Amino acid sequence: MSSPSMDKTHVEHLSTTPAIREPGVVDVEYGWQGNNRVELLENGEAYFPRVFEAIRQAKTEILLETFIVFEDKVGEELQEVLIAAAQRGVRITASLDGFGCGELSTGYLTALSEAGVRIQIFDPAPKHLGIRTNWFRRLHRKIVVVDGTIAFIGGINFSADHLADFGPEAKQDYSVEVQGPAVADIHHFALLQCGRPARAKYWWQRRRQRRSELVFTDHDGQVRLVYRDNGEHPTDIEEVYRQVLRSAQRRVVIANAYFFPGYRLLREIRNAAHRGVDVRLILQGQPDMLAAKLAARMTYDYLLKSGVQIYEYCDRPLHGKVALVDEDWSTVGSSNLDPLSLSLNLEANVLIRDRAFNRDLFERLEDLSNNHCKVMSVDKTPRGRVWHMTVGFLVFHFLAQFPAWAGWLPAHKPRLKPFSHSAGSDT
């Protein structure tokens, strides 16, 4: 489309619109829900058809949160199915990140808005000298809930670079489809984030349940939603990882796009390997950011010497954020293991206790590591030039401290604001 991009036009309208509640800052903690059907969706080839079909079948409501929508064949199909659903009378709220969706044209958004889709932009900001400045504290979640009965959550954005026919830069990624009682929690959470009324959680539903990660049961189909925000739940996702690592007995497999966690999480990974747990990391071998690769490689010697196995996926960029522990626990979501995801961005993962799901995920990751990865070792770890190692060392320690430093700086509070296709009118 030839319309001006989002940050040049509709942000001017947004600036006159009063902000509604900030998403993510909600004092709710969700517990385990049993008797769910969960299915792993690998890459856009599996994900997009299922999501678009669910939207086509929607009868009452669609809630969508995403970091990125591009105006390519995937974004155009998303627009088409949302407009058709809105014209059938389905109530739709789409919450889009102002940075990740910053290049969407006003024409694209206006077509949705005029059809009846309620569009909300998280922390929009205009460009300065052609550069977007709203880099941090992003809405990084990827959630779709349809009719309160089916939910999708994971790391896949609405963009054609999640399809293999995109070429060498096509991303390797994962999402999960959930049906069952856990959808009620994901639906409740999504309603709260988009500012719609949601039934209050009673005190026994809000109780702290972090210790439950230490107890593994024989029951399949259990799902729990975890999220991080900049309010009551700033460390929940990291704490879950640390707890399951401490309780791991046989195997741990982590596949993550951006890997430079804090010292405590690194220590739990190392300690698990010291106990004899089979610990494998699948990381980016072809990253989209050189700094990410340099920082991750600064952890290699520390982990390899402790017995951790590290694989670099080199076929194409790895964008996944998944992990499994032993034979029944898994997680899929939007959270990387880096300072932005663990300390600044709004993220959401699902935890899954299901042996069949765990086995499916393990088999796919095992195929990835055995057939599409380069095995790293202490004596063969690429160190590059001295200046690469120096830069990597500085980047790693800067990123490790960055969230704390960012907290000292004065900053505006991010807001979720309604899109307006005409000045002074709200959607």
C-alpha positions, 0 to 999 in steps of 0.5 A: 500500500502507498499509504504513509506508515503507522508512525508518520500518520496515525500516531499524530491522532493517537497523541490526542487520545487519552491512554487506557490502562497499561497492559501486563500490570495485573496481580494475577497468577494462573495455576495448573489446569488439567484435561487440555488438548495441546498440539505443537505447531512448527513454523508458519506452515503449521501455524498460519492455516490453523489460526486463520481457520479458527478466525474464519470459524469464529462466532463471537470474539477474537482477541489477538496480541502480536509483536509483528505484522508485516504487509506481506502475503501473511499480513494480507491474509490476516487482514482479510480473515479479520475483516470477514469476521468483523463483518459477520458481527464477531467482536475483535480486539487486535493489540499490536506493538508500536515498534514491531508493527511500526511500518504498517500503513495507515491504509492497512489499519484503517481497512481493519478499523472501518470493518469494526476491528478494535485496534490498539497500539502498544507504545506508538512513537514517531520516527526521529531522523528516520529512526524508531526510538521506542526500542525497549519494554515492547509488547512481545507476546504472540497470543490469539484466543477465539471464542474463548475456546481455542488459544494459540501462544508461542513465538510466531509473528504474522509475517511471511519470514516464518514460511520456508518459501521466504528463503534462507532467512526464513525463521525456525519457530514454534507455537502451541494450540490449546483447547480445554480448561486452560483456555479460560485463563489465557482468555482472562489474561488477554481480556485484561491486557486489552482493557476489556472487563474480565471476571475477577480471579478469586483469592484462591485462584491468585495464590502463589504457585511457584513451588508447584514447579517442583512437583511432577505428576503422572497426569497429562494435559496440564497447562499453566500460563506464565507471563512477565510484566513490569509490575507484579510479575517481573521475574516469573518466567525466569523463576520457572526456568530456574526451578525446573532446572533444579528439579531436572533428573534426566534431560533438559533441552532448551532451544532459544533464539537469543541466549544470554541469560543472567548469572543465576540461570546460567548457574542452574544450567551448569549445576544440572549438568554437574548432577549428570543431567543430559543438558542440551542447548540449541542456539542460533548459528545464523543470527540476525544480530551479530551482537547476539551471537557474540554474547551467547558465545561468551557463555560457551566455555563456561557451560561446555566445561560443565558438560552442557552440550551446545548445538548451533542451528545453521540452516536458517535463523532460529527464532524458537523459544521452547524447552523441555525437562525430563519426559513430561514438562515443556514450555512454549512461548514468546520469551527469549533467554536474554535481558530484553525478554527476561527483564523488560518486554511483556512476554507470555509462555505456557507450561505443559505437563504432557508426555506425548507433547514432550515426546513430540517436542523432543523428537523434533528438537533431536532431529534439529540438533542431529541433522541441522546443527553444528556441535560445539566443543571446548577445543573447537569453539570458534573464537574469532579475532581478538576484537570479536572476543573483546566485543563479545565480552563487553556486550555480554556484561553490558546486557547482563547489567542493562535492565538494572541500568535502564531502571535508573533512567527516567522513562515514560510509562508505555501505554496501550492506545486505540488506533484512530483513522480520523483525528479525534475519533477512537476505535 
